[in-house]
Amino acid sequence: MQVYIAYMGALPEKASYSPMSHHQNILQEVIELSSVEDSLVRSYGRSFNGFAAKLTESERDKLAGEIYKLI
């Protein structure tokens, strides 16, 4: 496993938007063996929209198709 940063661009302007919930929901779709809580390293929701997560190569590949930029 390696830590990757998923960059999702600017934060939506909706007041009801919850970056942490959105990031957890995305990870639920790609995580295979571990839990979202074990994978999510950090959720970014002030300067930009994104998160850092510990992922396997196959999880990284799945996520790369859904995210603007995976570093």
LUMKOLKOL-537060 format. One record per atom (N, C-alpha, C): residue in one letter; y, z, x. Coordinates in steps of 0.001 Angstrom, whole numbers, padded with zeros to 6 digits, always signed. Layout:
// residues N
AYZX/...
//
This chain:
// residues 71
M-001191+000000+000836/M+000000+000000+000000/M+001243+000000+000873/Q+002262-000633+000346/Q+003545-000706+001041/Q+004652-000493+000008/V+005792+000007+000458/V+006933+000202-000441/V+007753-001080-000481/Y+008044-001537-001703/Y+008874-002722-001926/Y+010060-002321-002782/I+011170-003013-002595/I+012346-002808-003438/I+012459-003997-004378/A+012483-003705-005660/A+012657-004738-006682/A+014129-004756-007068/Y+014822-005841-006740/Y+016237-006000-007058/Y+016350-006825-008329/M+016993-006258-009351/M+017073-006903-010657/M+018495-007297-011032/G+019403-007298-010080/G+020767-007732-010352/G+021649-006618-010879/A+022665-007018-011606/A+023634-006067-012158/A+023022-005296-013319/L+023555-004119-013539/L+023111-003312-014674/L+023617-003919-015976/P+022790-003908-017027/P+023272-004374-018330/P+024422-003483-018808/E+025304-004044-019590/E+026473-003289-020056/E+026185-002432-021285/K+025000-002546-021857/K+024654-001747-023034/K+024623-000265-022677/A+025295+000552-023461/A+025326+001995-023217/A+023949+002619-023395/S+023111+002018-024222/S+021791+002579-024501/S+020748+002218-023442/Y+021111+001391-022464/Y+020153+000955-021439/Y+019774+002118-020529/S+018476+002316-020338/S+017963+003348-019440/S+017223+002679-018284/P+017830+002629-017095/P+017170+001975-015967/P+015786+002555-015676/M+015663+003880-015668/M+014383+004515-015348/M+013293+004085-016325/S+013578+004095-017616/S+012585+003674-018616/S+012199+002214-018430/H+013180+001371-018191/H+012918-000052-017987/H+012043-000267-016752/H+012347+000405-015667/H+011582+000262-014433/H+010151+000766-014613/Q+009985+001885-015312/Q+008639+002405-015572/Q+007838+001437-016436/N+008475+000852-017432/N+007786-000119-018293/N+007333-001344-017508/I+008164-001826-016606/I+007787-002969-015770/I+006585-002609-014908/L+006628-001437-014285/L+005521-001023-013418/L+004220-000848-014191/Q+004300-000376-015430/Q+003089-000225-016245/Q+002358-001545-016416/E+003094-002634-016399/E+002493-003958-016569/E+001769-004449-015315/V+002118-003934-014151/V+001549-004469-012906/V+000653-003496-012140/I+000782-002203-012376/I-000004-001214-011640/I-001467-001304-012058/E-002349-001342-011061/E-003777-001493-011330/E-004539-000173-011244/L-004386+000561-010156/L-005216+001740-009933/L-004464+003062-010009/S-003277+003125-009480/S-002529+004378-009474/S-001679+004494-010735/S-001038+005637-010889/S-000158+005826-012041/S+001259+005379-011682/V+002059+005147-012702/V+003458+004769-012493/V+004172+005873-011717/E+003879+007121-012054/E+004528+008249-011385/E+004212+008264-009892/D+002980+007887-009522/D+002603+007847-008108/D+003219+006647-007394/S+003442+005567-008104/S+003942+004331-007494/S+005457+004296-007356/L+006174+004785-008360/L+007636+004704-008354/L+008212+005659-007310/V+008913+005104-006340/V+009528+005897-005278/V+010955+006267-005662/R+011693+005303-006205/R+013091+005536-006576/R+013537+004507-007602/S+014341+004960-008535/S+014940+004078-009528/S+016438+004020-009245/Y+016955+002802-009084/Y+018384+002618-008801/Y+019092+002228-010094/G+020155+002925-010418/G+020833+002635-011664/G+022327+002884-011637/R+022915+002902-010455/R+024365+003079-010363/R+025023+001825-009813/S+024717+001482-008592/S+025346+000316-007955/S+024701-000994-008364/F+023404-000965-008580/F+022666-002159-008989/F+021440-001733-009776/N+020775-002678-010368/N+019590-002429-011166/N+018369-002772-010322/G+017517-001791-010086/G+016313-002041-009312/G+015545-000763-009062/F+014437-000892-008334/F+013624+000275-008019/F+012805+000015-006768/A+012333+001101-006159/A+011417+001025-005026/A+010075+001561-005506/A+008997+000873-005131/A+007666+001284-005576/A+006625+000980-004515/K+005595+001842-004462/K+004446+001608-003589/K+003490+000687-004335/L+003203-000476-003734/L+002383-001483-004405/L+001322-002050-003470/T+000208-002468-004064/T-000782-003238-003322/T-000276-004678-003252/E-000955-005515-002487/E-000538-006918-002394/E-000638-007622-003742/S-001700-007363-004493/S-001837-008047-005784/S-000813-007542-006795/E-000483-006246-006754/E+000566-005715-007630/E+001913-006328-007258/R+002162-006455-005956/R+003393-007086-005476/R+003505-008508-005997/D+002403-009254-005929/D+002417-010640-006385/D+002705-010742-007882/K+002114-009840-008677/K+002384-009826-010128/K+003852-009521-010392/L+004364-008530-009690/L+005748-008109-009892/L+006731-009185-009457/A+006404-009896-008399/A+007304-010931-007880/A+007576-012016-008917/G+006653-012251-009830/G+006857-013245-010869/G+007792-012784-011973/E+008036-011463-012049/E+008851-010905-013128/E+010227-010431-012675/I+010442-010291-011383/I+011657-009691-010843/I+012514-010761-010171/Y+013803-010570-010190/Y+014701-011525-009538/Y+014426-011630-008046/K+014285-010493-007375/K+014069-010521-005929/K+013253-009304-005522/L+012199-009542-004755/L+011347-008459-004269/L+011453-008426-002759/I+011894-007294-002231/I+012137-007169-000789/I+011054-006301-000175/
//
